[in-house]
Amino acid sequence: MTSLSTPARNCFLMQIAFPSLAASLLAVFSHKALAENTTTVTIKGIVEGGTCDISVGDRDRTVELATLPSSHFNSNVSGGDKDFFITVDNCDDDALIARFAFSGSAADPPFHEVFRNLGDAKGVGVRIYFKGDGSDSVIYPGRHIDWWVTNHQSRLHVAAQYYKVGNNVVAGSVIAPIQLDMSYL
């Protein structure tokens, strides 16, 4: 039997030992690396029914009320009425009713049906009312109006007005941001 010389035997042992050591180290470090790089991916989506587009002229719109003197409110609780329309079009076939929901800050009690004025005028807010069915019903913060979609569009007729919310109205600017959210039934 032939014996391996010392350098050859050491080389042979290194050839056997090194792959085992490398495999052990790889297993230890690979396991740790996988654990540190684990993550969760959540996939979300919404399948919705019919939708409509808010008409371009009605997006981020400013409705200008007429300028009134503060003395107008000595004998009137409201004034400066301005009609306007909110239109949605390109409605899908299954969008039968458009829901127009209004939100914003209400004036101090007991004027919960009036939107708060953020301008510098005092004693006055903004009231919105629905004119589409002839009722002139008030649209207050948190209220919604459901209106039929016909021929792939819906057009909501509303009006805005100044509304007295204090004993004395002090001149200044009136600004009442109102958010309109749309959904379809």
Order of alpha helices (4+ residues) and beta strands (2+ residues): alpha-beta-beta-beta-beta-beta-beta-beta-beta
